[in-house]
Amino acid sequence: MKHILVPFLALVSLASCQKDDSAEVQVGAYPQTWQLVKSTSSWTNKVWTGAELPYQEKYVFQADSTFTKTRQKGDQTIEASGTFSVRPYGGKPYTILTYSAASELIGTCYSRSLREDLVLTASDTLRNTWEACDGPRLEYKRVQ
């Protein structure tokens, strides 16, 4: 009986110490607006900020878990929308965006994907994960 009880207790103790990464993370009140403030080339490490940016871009997150992403380049404005959730991963809150339709605004490593991932860094910067596959590193600051 002892030989069965010890492994069972060890298993129960290990299971009780695991983190639940599926739980929602609370990151503040909504609505939230995040403005693109910095773009870094993953190929050359060249950095663009402010008026140097090739376009202006922002995310607006609503309390009903919907979002809108808007890009302004010259006199052209493109918009895409969908739903989002915030989940912990590796000790950081990740915002998982699911777009309602394909769009050139989706910054992802996977072709034809409707998903985009953003991570909230320690410096209160929302950063895309597209740079992992040679896309630009885009950094956003909360403006509202």
C-alpha positions as CSV (number, residue, x, y, z in Angstrom):
1,M,0.0,0.0,0.0
2,K,2.9,2.4,0.8
3,H,4.3,1.8,-2.7
4,I,1.1,3.1,-4.2
5,L,0.4,5.9,-1.8
6,V,3.8,7.7,-2.3
7,P,3.6,8.0,-6.1
8,F,0.0,9.1,-5.8
9,L,0.8,11.8,-3.3
10,A,3.7,13.0,-5.5
11,L,1.4,13.2,-8.5
12,V,-1.3,15.1,-6.6
13,S,1.3,17.6,-5.3
14,L,2.8,18.2,-8.7
15,A,-0.7,18.7,-10.3
16,S,-1.6,21.3,-7.6
17,C,1.4,23.4,-8.4
18,Q,0.8,23.9,-12.1
19,K,-0.3,27.2,-13.5
20,D,-3.5,27.5,-15.4
21,D,-2.4,29.3,-18.6
22,S,-5.9,29.3,-20.0
23,A,-7.2,31.8,-17.5
24,E,-8.1,35.3,-18.7
25,V,-5.7,38.1,-17.7
26,Q,-7.1,41.5,-16.6
27,V,-5.1,44.3,-18.2
28,G,-7.1,47.4,-17.4
29,A,-10.3,49.2,-18.3
30,Y,-11.6,49.4,-21.9
31,P,-11.8,51.0,-24.3
32,Q,-8.1,51.1,-25.0
33,T,-6.3,52.8,-27.9
34,W,-2.8,51.8,-28.8
35,Q,-0.8,53.9,-31.3
36,L,2.2,52.7,-33.4
37,V,5.3,54.5,-32.1
38,K,8.2,52.4,-33.4
39,S,9.1,50.0,-36.2
40,T,12.3,48.1,-36.4
41,S,13.4,46.1,-39.4
42,S,14.3,42.5,-38.5
43,W,16.8,42.5,-41.4
44,T,18.7,45.7,-40.9
45,N,17.7,46.7,-37.4
46,K,16.9,50.2,-38.8
47,V,14.4,52.0,-36.5
48,W,11.6,54.3,-37.6
49,T,9.7,56.5,-35.1
50,G,7.2,59.4,-35.3
51,A,7.0,61.1,-38.7
52,E,9.6,58.6,-40.1
53,L,7.1,55.7,-39.8
54,P,5.9,54.6,-43.3
55,Y,2.3,54.7,-42.0
56,Q,0.3,55.4,-38.9
57,E,-1.5,52.5,-37.2
58,K,-3.6,51.9,-34.1
59,Y,-5.6,49.3,-32.3
60,V,-8.8,50.1,-30.4
61,F,-9.9,47.4,-27.9
62,Q,-13.5,47.4,-26.6
63,A,-14.9,46.0,-23.4
64,D,-17.0,43.5,-25.4
65,S,-13.8,41.8,-26.6
66,T,-13.9,43.3,-30.1
67,F,-11.1,45.3,-31.7
68,T,-10.4,47.5,-34.7
69,K,-7.0,48.0,-36.4
70,T,-6.6,51.0,-38.5
71,R,-3.7,52.0,-40.8
72,Q,-3.3,55.4,-42.4
73,K,-0.8,55.8,-45.2
74,G,-1.1,59.1,-47.0
75,D,-4.7,59.7,-47.9
76,Q,-5.6,55.9,-47.8
77,T,-7.1,54.3,-44.7
78,I,-7.5,50.6,-44.2
79,E,-9.4,49.0,-41.4
80,A,-9.8,45.5,-40.1
81,S,-11.7,44.1,-37.1
82,G,-12.4,41.0,-35.0
83,T,-12.4,39.7,-31.5
84,F,-9.6,39.4,-28.9
85,S,-8.7,37.7,-25.7
86,V,-5.8,38.3,-23.3
87,R,-4.0,35.2,-22.0
88,P,-0.8,34.6,-20.0
89,Y,2.1,32.9,-21.7
90,G,5.6,32.7,-20.2
91,G,4.7,35.1,-17.4
92,K,3.5,37.9,-19.8
93,P,0.0,38.8,-21.0
94,Y,-0.5,38.1,-24.7
95,T,-3.4,39.6,-26.7
96,I,-4.7,37.1,-29.2
97,L,-6.5,38.8,-32.1
98,T,-8.8,36.9,-34.4
99,Y,-9.8,38.8,-37.4
100,S,-13.3,38.4,-39.0
101,A,-11.8,38.4,-42.5
102,A,-8.5,38.2,-44.3
103,S,-6.7,41.5,-44.4
104,E,-3.3,42.9,-45.4
105,L,-3.2,44.4,-41.8
106,I,-2.8,41.0,-40.2
107,G,0.8,40.7,-39.0
108,T,1.4,37.0,-38.6
109,C,4.0,34.3,-39.4
110,Y,1.3,32.1,-40.9
111,S,0.0,32.7,-44.4
112,R,-3.8,32.7,-44.6
113,S,-4.1,33.0,-40.8
114,L,-6.7,35.2,-39.2
115,R,-4.8,35.3,-36.0
116,E,-2.3,37.9,-34.8
117,D,-0.5,37.8,-31.4
118,L,0.7,40.8,-29.4
119,V,2.6,40.8,-26.1
120,L,2.5,43.4,-23.4
121,T,6.1,44.1,-22.3
122,A,7.4,45.3,-19.0
123,S,7.7,48.8,-20.3
124,D,3.9,49.0,-21.0
125,T,4.5,48.5,-24.7
126,L,2.3,46.3,-26.9
127,R,4.6,44.5,-29.4
128,N,3.8,42.2,-32.2
129,T,5.4,38.8,-32.6
130,W,5.8,38.9,-36.3
131,E,9.5,39.6,-36.0
132,A,10.0,35.9,-35.1
133,C,9.6,35.2,-38.8
134,D,11.5,38.2,-40.3
135,G,8.6,40.6,-40.2
136,P,9.1,44.1,-38.7
137,R,9.0,44.6,-34.9
138,L,6.1,47.0,-34.3
139,E,5.7,48.7,-30.9
140,Y,2.6,50.4,-29.7
141,K,2.0,52.7,-26.7
142,R,-1.4,53.2,-25.0
143,V,-2.8,56.7,-25.8
144,Q,-6.2,56.2,-24.2
